[in-house]
């Protein structure tokens, strides 16, 4: 009995993590009692020490092992003492007197050696069990940025350039053939789960002859480029002439007076309507300053019958010469026009929507605009650009002839999946688009497709070595983008319920290199911090790093549905030329012919492409692989408060809005400090709380989707119109409507929408906090 007490004391002092387990201690004690009984029985010589060790190791497989240090109250010694207090203890384990002192000595020695070996084995196994079985939440975390670096270093400019040139070798085929070649290309990179998704949609295509503009005073006929109508010109520039049109415009011929309305702002309309009746007249409108669809809606409400659309050369960078180029625009707000709001699948009801406006809309070159305004060719004087404007005297009657054809065609999306290992039901979507409009839209489609293909190539090299992201990455090449983001809309409408639940972010590669002067990052408020950090991460080896200039402004492309209908956080990196005027916003709505600005002239070394690819890849990898989604709730509240600054009319109850916004900020600060901070600490992280937290973060922007927004304006009110404006765009539009129609009904409706959105977000975060508090209380 003295032996057992000493042995137990030695265990308590050794404090082995392996032997400290209660159940294991009980097993060890029982084993010792059994050994002593066996030592007293005949056949002791047949006892095998190895058998005892194997029995002990078997208990190390116990799934209930608690590797945490034990408390003094549950020490093995205490348990042994409780065992002694058992009233039947003496009767159970009373031993007979030893046969001889010599035999007793050897018995004690062998038992002591056996116990010592068991003790040493326990320490060794406990140490390696703790060392080799770390917490699953921290196993890969310290190496995440090393993994990102390994993947991104495989993205090289020469690889992107090679892929780009291969894409341009594709013959001018229809959308399905181009998509099929991209699918083969992605498959060759190792991406296994790829789908080709087709939709039959209504497209508005050029007719057999070009649209024309005729001056009735002189009888001169012009094509949209400004060249006079003749057979030679038509033969020489047939494609450019045919594709200089507005998709989904009204068709027919209109003869009317030409009215110069500049940018078509509310102030421009008030000024023009004060001096003339605009009913059924043709507006001469500059592209830029605000969305085209919004300006056309104002002109349509005012009673105009047609629109000639052009870009003022003063709004373009000095390095860009597009004065003699017409362009193409789409008047489609998004998706298949014949199936608005639902997917264009077999059996869907097709609505008869051949025209999306009553206006006859025709894009023209700046050269033709000067001719119609009777202005001299040279408008640059002493390094100062003079904006185009109609002289005070003079009246022009023109005839506008538009003939385009609506027809159903098949467009295709290429969708590839890289399944995640931890959260396979959460999707990070990265999207580009492919060519589906003959020679228009430039070569940006090849740029975006080359970048996403190079990223897939780099990722799959790592996947082949056994790595996979935590969340599923979905690679998308969209068709029908030029006609109003049709491919992305139809796919998202088809899978709306799944995407509402599963998509966590959208990363856009729409026209990534449209200039070479400045990097222009755009991100929703919750992703602004991540976008800024990614710029720093990818410019460590460069001498000059760009500053943090991330903004939340409206952008073009297939991110539209995800931002405005699903409320998904989105980001995009692109290179642009420095804007020369405050009116330069929304000029990217125009699609120019392919030969206007070749990509290899903008970026000969493809270094800009490499930078965009690495920035995009860095953001995608972090969202896909970080345990806690790298979203910032507090930045949303700050963006809301900033959007309420500025001058509003008396109808806007700013104090009430500011009070709700202040409550939102307080709640998000509490949410970020009490929930996000602990979750980002691996020592405090619990899997169930991480999943709950990510569910809250995933939906944090959905509260800011208003039911209806004016044409061309985002339904997601977190996005501003452009860098010039900081206020909520729906409130600014309502104020303009108030000026134009002398009614405050619109402003009251917009105010209610904004107020409810902010309050809904505050309630949402508060509910999230309450859930976490309830969970903690339940555990306690």
C-alpha positions in Angstrom: 0.0 0.0 0.0 2.9 2.3 0.7 4.1 1.7 -2.8 0.9 2.9 -4.4 0.9 6.1 -2.4 4.4 6.9 -3.5 3.7 6.1 -7.1 0.7 8.3 -7.2 2.6 11.2 -5.7 5.3 10.9 -8.3 2.6 11.2 -11.0 1.2 14.3 -9.5 4.6 15.9 -9.4 5.5 14.9 -13.0 2.3 16.5 -14.2 2.3 14.8 -17.6 -0.4 16.1 -19.9 -1.0 12.5 -21.0 -1.3 11.0 -17.6 -3.3 13.8 -16.1 -6.4 12.6 -17.7 -8.9 11.3 -15.2 -10.0 8.2 -17.1 -6.5 7.3 -18.0 -5.4 7.6 -14.3 -8.2 5.2 -13.3 -7.0 2.8 -16.0 -3.4 3.0 -14.8 -4.4 2.4 -11.1 -6.5 -0.6 -12.0 -3.6 -1.9 -14.1 -1.3 -1.6 -11.1 -3.7 -3.5 -8.8 -4.0 -6.2 -11.4 -0.3 -6.5 -11.8 0.2 -6.9 -8.1 -2.4 -9.6 -7.9 -0.8 -11.4 -10.8 2.6 -11.2 -9.2 1.3 -13.1 -6.2 -0.2 -15.9 -8.4 1.7 -18.9 -9.9 3.1 -18.3 -13.3 4.6 -15.0 -12.6 7.5 -15.8 -14.9 5.2 -15.7 -17.9 4.2 -12.0 -17.3 5.2 -9.8 -20.3 6.0 -6.1 -19.8 5.2 -5.4 -23.4 1.6 -6.5 -22.9 1.2 -3.9 -20.1 2.6 -1.2 -22.3 0.3 -2.1 -25.2 -2.7 -2.0 -22.9 -1.7 1.5 -21.7 -1.2 2.8 -25.2 -4.5 1.5 -26.2 -6.1 3.9 -23.8 -4.3 6.8 -25.5 -6.7 6.4 -28.4 -9.6 7.5 -26.2 -11.5 10.2 -28.1 -12.4 11.9 -24.8 -8.9 12.8 -23.9 -8.6 16.2 -22.3 -5.2 17.6 -23.0 -5.7 20.7 -20.8 -3.8 20.7 -17.4 -5.9 19.3 -14.6 -7.0 21.1 -11.6 -5.7 20.2 -8.1 -9.1 19.0 -7.0 -9.1 16.3 -9.6 -5.5 15.1 -9.2 -4.7 11.4 -9.3 -3.6 11.6 -5.7 -7.0 12.9 -4.6 -8.7 10.2 -6.5 -6.5 7.5 -4.9 -7.3 8.9 -1.5 -11.0 8.7 -2.3 -10.5 5.1 -3.3 -9.0 4.4 0.1 -12.1 5.8 1.8 -14.2 3.0 0.2 -15.5 0.9 3.1 -14.8 -2.3 1.1 -11.4 -1.2 0.1 -9.5 -3.5 2.7 -11.6 -6.6 1.9 -11.2 -6.1 -1.9 -7.4 -5.7 -2.0 -6.0 -7.4 1.2 -2.8 -9.1 0.2 -1.1 -12.3 1.6 2.2 -12.1 3.4 5.2 -12.6 1.1 6.8 -16.1 1.0 10.3 -14.8 1.4 12.2 -11.5 1.7 14.3 -12.2 -1.4 11.2 -13.0 -3.5 9.5 -9.9 -2.1 12.5 -7.7 -3.1 12.5 -8.9 -6.7 8.7 -8.5 -7.0 8.9 -4.9 -5.7 11.8 -4.2 -8.1 10.0 -5.6 -11.2 6.8 -3.7 -10.3 8.7 -0.5 -9.8 10.4 -0.9 -13.2 7.1 -1.6 -14.9 5.5 1.5 -13.4 8.5 3.7 -14.3 8.4 2.6 -18.0 4.7 3.2 -18.1 5.3 6.7 -16.6 7.9 7.6 -19.2 5.8 6.3 -22.1 2.9 8.4 -20.9 5.0 11.6 -20.9 6.3 10.9 -24.4 3.0 10.0 -25.9 1.2 12.9 -24.2 3.9 15.4 -25.5 3.6 14.2 -29.1 -0.2 14.0 -29.0 -0.4 17.7 -28.0 2.3 18.6 -30.5 0.9 16.8 -33.5 -2.8 17.6 -33.0 -3.0 21.4 -33.0 -6.3 23.3 -33.2 -7.8 23.0 -36.7 -8.6 26.7 -36.7 -4.9 27.7 -36.5 -3.2 25.0 -38.5 -2.9 26.9 -41.7 -3.4 30.5 -40.6 0.2 31.6 -40.0 1.1 30.4 -43.5 -1.8 32.1 -45.4 0.1 35.1 -46.7 3.0 32.8 -47.6 0.6 30.7 -49.7 -0.8 33.8 -51.4 2.7 34.9 -52.3 3.5 31.5 -53.8 0.4 31.6 -55.9 0.7 35.2 -57.0 4.4 35.0 -58.0 3.3 32.5 -60.7 1.3 35.3 -62.4 3.7 36.9 -64.9 3.3 39.5 -67.6 4.6 37.3 -70.3 2.1 34.6 -69.5 -0.8 37.1 -69.7 0.5 38.5 -73.0 0.7 35.0 -74.5 -2.8 34.1 -73.4 -4.1 37.5 -74.7 -2.6 36.9 -78.1 -4.0 33.4 -78.3 -7.5 34.9 -77.6 -7.2 37.4 -80.4 -6.5 34.5 -82.8 -10.1 33.3 -82.3 -12.0 33.9 -85.5 -14.9 36.3 -85.4 -17.4 33.7 -84.4 -20.7 33.9 -82.4 -20.8 33.9 -78.7 -21.2 30.2 -78.2 -18.0 29.3 -80.2 -15.9 31.9 -78.3 -17.2 30.6 -75.0 -16.4 27.0 -76.0 -12.8 27.9 -76.8 -12.5 29.6 -73.4 -13.8 26.5 -71.7 -11.2 24.4 -73.5 -8.5 26.9 -72.4 -9.6 26.8 -68.7 -9.8 23.0 -68.8 -6.2 22.8 -70.2 -5.1 24.7 -67.1 -6.5 22.0 -64.8 -9.8 23.4 -63.8 -12.1 20.3 -63.7 -15.6 21.4 -62.8 -16.6 23.7 -65.8 -20.0 24.4 -67.3 -21.2 26.0 -70.5 -24.5 27.7 -69.7 -26.5 28.9 -72.7 -29.5 31.3 -72.8 -31.7 32.3 -75.8 -32.1 36.1 -75.4 -33.5 39.1 -77.4 -30.7 41.1 -79.0 -31.0 44.4 -80.9 -28.5 44.2 -83.8 -27.7 46.6 -86.7 -29.7 46.5 -89.8 -28.4 45.8 -93.3 -27.6 49.5 -93.8 -26.2 52.2 -91.6 -28.3 54.8 -89.7 -28.1 58.3 -91.1 -28.5 61.9 -90.1 -29.6 64.4 -92.8 -29.5 68.2 -92.7 -32.8 69.3 -94.2 -31.5 72.9 -94.9 -28.7 71.7 -97.2 -29.8 68.1 -98.0 -26.4 66.7 -96.9 -26.6 63.1 -95.6 -24.1 61.9 -93.0 -23.2 58.6 -91.4 -22.7 58.5 -87.6 -18.9 59.0 -88.0 -19.4 62.3 -89.8 -18.6 61.1 -93.3 -21.0 61.9 -96.1 -23.2 59.1 -97.4 -21.8 57.4 -100.4 -21.1 53.9 -101.5 -17.3 54.2 -101.2 -17.4 55.2 -97.6 -19.9 52.6 -96.8 -17.8 49.9 -98.3 -14.6 51.1 -96.6 -16.0 51.3 -93.1 -19.0 49.0 -93.2 -18.5 47.4 -89.8 -17.9 50.7 -88.0 -20.9 52.3 -89.6 -23.2 49.4 -88.9 -22.2 49.1 -85.2 -22.5 52.9 -84.5 -25.9 52.6 -82.9 -27.9 52.4 -79.7 -29.1 48.9 -78.9 -32.8 48.8 -78.0 -33.6 52.3 -79.3 -36.9 53.1 -81.0 -36.8 52.6 -84.8 -38.0 54.7 -87.6 -37.5 58.2 -89.0 -37.9 61.5 -87.3 -37.7 65.0 -88.8 -37.5 67.7 -86.2 -35.6 70.7 -84.9 -32.2 70.1 -83.2 -31.9 71.4 -79.6 -28.6 71.6 -77.8 -29.1 70.5 -74.2 -25.4 70.0 -73.3 -25.2 67.2 -70.6 -29.0 67.0 -70.1 -29.0 68.0 -66.5 -32.0 69.3 -64.7 -30.6 72.8 -64.9 -30.1 72.3 -68.7 -33.7 71.2 -69.1 -35.1 74.0 -67.1 -33.1 76.5 -69.2 -34.2 75.0 -72.5 -37.9 74.6 -71.5 -38.0 78.2 -70.5 -37.2 79.3 -74.1 -38.8 76.7 -76.3 -41.2 73.8 -76.6 -39.2 70.6 -76.7 -42.1 68.2 -77.7 -41.0 65.7 -80.4 -37.7 67.6 -81.0 -34.3 66.0 -81.3 -31.8 66.7 -78.4 -28.1 67.0 -79.0 -26.7 65.4 -75.8 -23.2 65.0 -74.4 -22.3 61.7 -72.8 -20.9 62.0 -69.3 -21.5 63.5 -65.9 -24.4 61.2 -65.0 -25.7 57.8 -66.3 -27.1 57.8 -69.8 -30.3 56.0 -68.9 -31.1 58.6 -66.2 -30.6 61.5 -68.7 -32.7 59.7 -71.4 -35.5 59.2 -68.8 -35.5 63.0 -68.2 -35.6 63.7 -71.9 -38.4 61.2 -72.5 -40.5 62.7 -69.6 -39.9 66.2 -71.1 -41.4 65.1 -74.4 -38.3 64.8 -76.7 -38.7 62.5 -79.7 -35.0 61.8 -80.5 -31.5 62.1 -79.2 -28.1 62.5 -80.9 -25.4 61.4 -78.5 -21.7 62.4 -78.6 -18.6 62.9 -76.5 -17.1 66.3 -76.2 -13.4 66.1 -76.9 -12.7 68.4 -73.9 -13.9 65.5 -71.6 -11.3 63.1 -73.1 -7.7 62.8 -72.1 -5.3 64.7 -74.4 -3.7 61.5 -75.4 -7.0 60.2 -76.7 -8.3 61.2 -80.2 -11.8 59.9 -80.8 -13.2 62.9 -82.5 -14.0 61.1 -85.8 -15.2 57.9 -84.1 -18.8 57.0 -83.5 -19.6 54.4 -80.9 -22.2 51.9 -79.6 -24.3 52.1 -76.4 -26.9 49.9 -74.9 -30.2 51.2 -73.5 -30.8 48.0 -71.6 -30.6 48.3 -67.8 -29.8 44.6 -67.5 -30.7 41.1 -68.6 -32.8 39.7 -71.4 -35.4 42.4 -72.2 -38.0 39.8 -73.1 -37.8 38.2 -69.6 -37.4 41.1 -67.1 -36.8 40.0 -63.6 -36.7 36.2 -64.3 -34.4 33.8 -66.1 -34.6 33.3 -69.9 -35.1 29.5 -69.7 -37.2 27.1 -71.8 -40.9 27.8 -71.1 -40.4 31.3 -69.8 -43.0 33.9 -71.0 -41.5 36.3 -73.5 -42.7 39.8 -73.4 -42.9 42.0 -76.5 -40.3 44.6 -75.7 -38.6 45.4 -79.0 -37.8 49.0 -77.8 -36.8 50.0 -74.3 -37.5 53.7 -74.9 -39.8 55.8 -77.1 -36.8 57.9 -78.1 -34.9 57.5 -81.3 -31.3 57.4 -80.0 -28.2 57.6 -82.3 -24.5 58.0 -81.2 -22.5 60.3 -83.4 -18.8 61.4 -83.6 -17.6 64.8 -82.3 -16.8 65.7 -85.9 -20.5 65.3 -86.9 -21.6 67.2 -83.8 -19.4 70.2 -84.9 -21.0 70.1 -88.4 -24.5 70.1 -87.0 -23.5 73.0 -84.7 -21.8 74.9 -87.7 -18.6 75.1 -85.7 -15.0 75.2 -87.1 -13.0 72.0 -87.0 -10.4 73.3 -84.5 -11.7 74.0 -81.1 -8.4 74.2 -79.3 -7.0 77.7 -78.7 -3.8 78.4 -76.8 -3.8 75.0 -75.1 -7.4 75.5 -73.9 -10.1 73.2 -75.1 -13.4 75.0 -75.8 -16.5 72.8 -75.1 -18.9 72.3 -78.0 -22.0 74.5 -77.8 -24.6 75.7 -80.3 -24.4 79.4 -81.3 -27.2 81.6 -80.1 -28.4 82.3 -83.7 -29.5 79.6 -86.1 -32.0 76.9 -86.3 -31.3 73.4 -87.6 -33.9 70.9 -88.9 -32.6 67.4 -89.3 -33.9 64.0 -90.2 -32.8 61.0 -88.1 -33.2 57.5 -89.6 -32.7 54.5 -87.3 -33.0 50.9 -88.6 -31.9 48.1 -86.2 -33.2 44.6 -86.0 -34.3 42.6 -82.9 -33.8 38.9 -82.9 -33.3 36.0 -80.6 -29.8 34.6 -80.3 -27.9 32.3 -77.9 -25.4 33.8 -75.6 -23.1 31.6 -73.4 -21.5 31.8 -70.0 -18.4 29.8 -69.0 -18.7 28.9 -65.3 -15.8 27.1 -63.5 -15.7 25.9 -59.9 -12.7 25.4 -57.5 -14.4 23.7 -54.5 -13.5 24.9 -51.1 -12.6 22.5 -48.3 -14.0 24.2 -45.1 -16.9 26.2 -46.4 -17.7 24.7 -49.9 -21.2 26.3 -49.7 -19.8 29.8 -49.7 -18.9 31.3 -53.1 -16.4 34.0 -54.1 -17.2 34.9 -57.7 -14.6 36.4 -60.0 -15.9 37.5 -63.3 -14.7 38.7 -66.7 -16.5 38.8 -70.1 -15.8 37.6 -73.6 -16.4 39.2 -77.0 -19.9 39.0 -78.3 -20.2 42.2 -80.4 -18.2 41.7 -83.5 -15.4 44.4 -83.5 -17.0 46.7 -80.9 -16.0 47.0 -77.3 -12.3 47.2 -78.1 -10.0 44.4 -76.9 -10.8 44.7 -73.2 -12.6 41.4 -73.4 -9.3 39.7 -74.3 -7.5 41.6 -71.5 -10.0 40.5 -68.8 -10.2 36.9 -70.1 -6.4 36.7 -70.2 -6.1 37.9 -66.6 -8.6 35.5 -65.2 -7.0 32.7 -67.2 -3.6 33.5 -65.8 -5.0 33.5 -62.3 -6.6 30.1 -62.8 -3.2 28.9 -64.2 -1.4 30.0 -61.0 -4.0 28.6 -58.7 -4.1 25.2 -60.3 -0.3 24.9 -59.9 -0.9 25.1 -56.1 -3.9 22.9 -56.2 -1.9 20.1 -57.9 0.4 20.2 -54.8 -2.5 19.6 -52.5 -3.7 23.0 -51.5 -7.4 24.2 -51.8 -9.1 27.4 -50.6 -11.5 27.3 -47.7 -14.4 28.7 -49.7 -15.4 27.9 -53.2 -14.0 30.2 -56.0 -16.3 30.5 -59.0 -14.7 31.7 -62.2 -17.1 33.3 -64.7 -16.7 34.5 -68.3 -19.9 36.3 -69.2 -21.5 36.6 -72.6 -23.8 39.4 -73.8 -22.1 42.1 -71.6 -22.2 44.7 -74.4 -26.0 44.5 -74.7 -26.7 45.1 -71.0 -24.9 42.5 -68.9 -27.3 39.9 -70.2 -25.2 36.7 -69.5 -24.6 37.6 -65.8 -28.2 38.7 -65.2 -29.7 35.5 -66.7 -27.4 33.2 -64.8 -27.9 35.1 -61.5 -31.7 35.2 -62.0 -31.6 31.5 -62.8 -29.8 30.7 -59.5 -31.1 33.6 -57.5 -32.1 31.6 -54.4 -28.8 29.7 -54.2 -26.7 32.9 -54.8 -28.7 34.9 -52.2 -27.6 32.3 -49.6 -24.1 31.4 -50.8 -22.3 34.3 -52.5 -20.0 36.3 -50.2 -18.3 38.6 -52.7 -18.0 39.5 -56.3 -14.5 40.5 -57.8 -14.8 42.2 -61.2 -12.4 42.2 -64.1 -14.5 44.4 -66.4 -12.2 46.3 -68.8 -9.1 46.2 -66.5 -6.8 48.3 -68.7 -8.7 51.2 -70.3 -5.8 53.6 -69.9 -2.3 53.7 -68.5 -2.1 56.8 -66.2 -3.6 55.8 -62.9 -4.8 52.8 -60.9 -8.5 53.1 -60.1 -9.7 50.8 -57.3 -13.4 50.6 -56.6 -14.9 48.7 -53.7 -18.1 48.6 -51.7 -17.6 50.2 -48.2 -17.1 46.8 -46.5 -14.2 45.9 -48.8 -12.5 49.3 -49.0 -10.0 48.4 -46.3 -9.1 45.1 -47.9 -8.7 46.7 -51.3 -6.3 49.3 -49.8 -4.3 46.6 -48.0 -4.0 44.6 -51.2 -2.3 47.5 -52.9 0.3 47.7 -50.1 0.8 43.9 -50.2 1.5 43.8 -53.9 3.9 46.8 -54.1 6.5 45.8 -51.5 9.2 45.4 -54.0 8.5 48.5 -56.0 10.0 51.9 -55.3 6.7 53.8 -55.5 3.4 52.5 -54.1 0.1 54.1 -54.9 -1.8 55.7 -52.1 -5.1 54.4 -50.7 -7.6 56.0 -53.1 -10.3 53.3 -53.0 -13.8 54.7 -53.5 -17.4 53.4 -53.7 -18.7 54.7 -57.0 -20.9 53.2 -59.7 -19.0 51.0 -62.1 -19.9 49.4 -65.4 -20.0 45.7 -66.1 -21.4 42.4 -64.8 -21.0 43.2 -61.2 -24.3 45.1 -61.6 -26.7 42.3 -60.6 -24.6 41.1 -57.7 -24.4 44.7 -56.2 -27.9 45.9 -56.9 -30.1 42.8 -56.6 -28.2 40.5 -54.2 -26.4 43.1 -52.1 -23.1 41.4 -52.4 -19.9 43.2 -51.5 -17.9 43.9 -54.7 -14.5 45.2 -55.8 -12.7 46.1 -59.0 -9.2 47.2 -60.0 -8.5 48.9 -63.3 -6.1 51.3 -65.0 -7.5 54.5 -66.5 -6.3 57.7 -68.0 -6.4 60.8 -65.8 -9.7 62.6 -66.1 -9.4 66.0 -67.7 -12.8 67.3 -66.6 -15.4 66.8 -63.9 -17.8 65.6 -66.7 -15.6 62.6 -67.6 -17.6 60.2 -65.5 -19.7 57.6 -67.3 -17.8 58.0 -70.6 -17.1 54.3 -70.4 -20.7 53.6 -71.3 -19.6 54.1 -74.9 -18.1 51.2 -76.8 -15.7 52.2 -79.5 -14.4 50.2 -82.5 -11.6 47.7 -81.8 -8.9 49.7 -83.6 -9.3 52.9 -81.6 -7.1 52.0 -78.7 -5.2 48.8 -78.9 -4.3 47.1 -75.6 -0.7 46.5 -76.6 -0.3 50.2 -77.2 -1.6 51.0 -73.7 0.5 48.4 -72.0 3.3 47.1 -74.2 5.0 45.1 -71.5 1.8 43.9 -69.9 3.1 45.0 -66.5 -0.2 46.8 -65.9 -2.1 43.5 -66.6 0.2 41.7 -64.2 -0.5 44.3 -61.5 -4.3 44.0 -61.9 -4.0 40.2 -61.9 -2.1 40.2 -58.6 -4.3 42.8 -56.9 -7.4 40.9 -58.0 -5.9 37.5 -57.0 -4.8 38.8 -53.6 -8.3 40.1 -52.8 -9.9 36.9 -54.1 -7.6 34.6 -52.0 -8.1 36.5 -48.8 -11.9 36.5 -49.1 -11.8 32.8 -50.1 -9.4 31.6 -47.4 -9.5 33.8 -44.3 -11.5 32.1 -41.4 -13.3 35.4 -40.7 -14.5 37.3 -43.8 -12.3 40.4 -44.2 -15.3 42.8 -44.3 -15.4 46.0 -42.3 -18.8 46.8 -40.7 -17.7 50.1 -39.3 -16.7 51.4 -42.7 -20.3 51.1 -43.8 -21.5 53.2 -41.0 -18.8 55.8 -41.7 -19.8 55.8 -45.4 -23.5 56.4 -44.4 -22.5 59.4 -42.2 -20.4 60.9 -45.0 -23.2 60.5 -47.5 -25.4 62.6 -45.2 -23.1 65.6 -45.3 -23.7 68.4 -47.7 -26.5 70.8 -48.6 -30.0 69.4 -48.8 -33.3 71.2 -49.3 -35.7 71.9 -46.5 -37.7 68.8 -47.2 -34.9 66.6 -46.1 -34.9 66.0 -42.3 -31.1 65.8 -41.9 -31.2 65.7 -38.0 -33.4 62.6 -38.0 -31.2 60.9 -40.6 -28.1 61.7 -38.7 -29.6 60.4 -35.4 -30.3 57.0 -37.1 -26.9 57.0 -38.7 -25.3 57.7 -35.3 -27.1 54.7 -33.8 -25.8 52.6 -36.7 -22.3 53.7 -36.0 -22.5 52.9 -32.3 -23.9 49.4 -33.0 -21.2 48.6 -35.7 -18.5 49.8 -33.3 -19.8 47.5 -30.6 -20.1 44.6 -33.2 -16.6 45.1 -34.4 -15.0 45.3 -31.0 -17.0 42.6 -29.2 -17.5 40.1 -32.0 -15.0 40.6 -34.9 -11.9 41.3 -32.7 -12.2 38.1 -30.7 -13.0 36.1 -33.8 -9.9 37.3 -35.4 -7.8 36.1 -32.5 -7.0 32.4 -33.0 -6.8 31.9 -29.3 -10.4 33.0 -28.7 -11.9 31.7 -31.9 -14.7 29.1 -31.8 -15.9 27.5 -35.0 -19.6 27.9 -34.3 -19.1 31.6 -33.5 -17.0 32.1 -36.6 -19.8 30.7 -38.8 -22.4 32.8 -37.1 -20.2 35.9 -37.5 -19.6 35.2 -41.2 -23.3 34.8 -41.8 -23.8 38.3 -40.4 -21.0 39.8 -42.4 -22.1 38.1 -45.6 -25.4 40.0 -45.6 -24.4 43.3 -44.1 -25.0 45.3 -47.4 -28.4 43.8 -48.2 -30.1 46.3 -45.9 -29.1 49.1 -48.3 -31.0 47.8 -51.4 -33.9 50.1 -52.0 -37.0 48.8 -53.8 -36.8 51.2 -56.8 -34.2 53.6 -58.1 -34.3 55.9 -61.1 -32.9 54.4 -64.4 -29.2 54.2 -64.4 -28.8 54.8 -60.6 -27.8 52.0 -58.3 -30.4 50.3 -56.0 -27.6 49.9 -53.5 -27.4 53.3 -52.0 -23.9 52.8 -50.6 -22.5 53.6 -54.0 -22.1 57.2 -55.0 -22.6 58.5 -58.6 -18.9 59.5 -59.0 -16.0 61.0 -57.2 -17.5 64.5 -57.4 -20.5 63.7 -55.2 -20.5 62.3 -51.7 -24.3 62.3 -51.0 -26.8 59.5 -51.5 -27.5 59.5 -55.3 -31.2 58.8 -54.8 -31.6 61.9 -52.6 -29.7 64.0 -55.1 -32.0 62.7 -57.9 -35.1 63.4 -55.8 -33.9 67.0 -55.2 -33.5 67.5 -58.9 -37.0 66.1 -59.5 -38.2 68.5 -56.9 -36.7 71.4 -58.8 -38.0 70.2 -62.2 -41.6 69.4 -61.2 -42.0 71.7 -58.2 -43.2 68.8 -56.0 -41.7 67.3 -52.9 -43.5 63.9 -53.2 -40.4 62.3 -54.7 -38.0 63.7 -52.1 -40.3 62.4 -49.3 -40.3 58.9 -50.8 -36.5 58.9 -51.3 -36.1 60.1 -47.7 -38.2 57.3 -46.4 -36.2 54.7 -48.4 -32.9 56.0 -47.1 -34.1 56.3 -43.5 -35.6 52.7 -43.5 -32.3 51.3 -45.1 -30.2 52.8 -42.4 -32.5 51.7 -39.6 -32.8 48.2 -41.1 -29.0 47.9 -41.0 -28.9 49.1 -37.4 -31.5 46.6 -36.4 -29.7 43.9 -38.3 -26.4 44.4 -36.5 -28.2 44.7 -33.2 -29.9 41.4 -33.8 -26.5 39.9 -34.5 -25.2 41.1 -31.2 -28.2 39.8 -29.4 -27.7 36.3 -30.9 -24.1 36.2 -29.8 -25.0 37.4 -26.3 -27.7 34.7 -26.1 -25.2 32.0 -27.2 -22.7 33.1 -24.6 -25.3 33.1 -21.9 -26.5 29.6 -22.9 -22.9 28.3 -22.7 -22.5 29.8 -19.2 
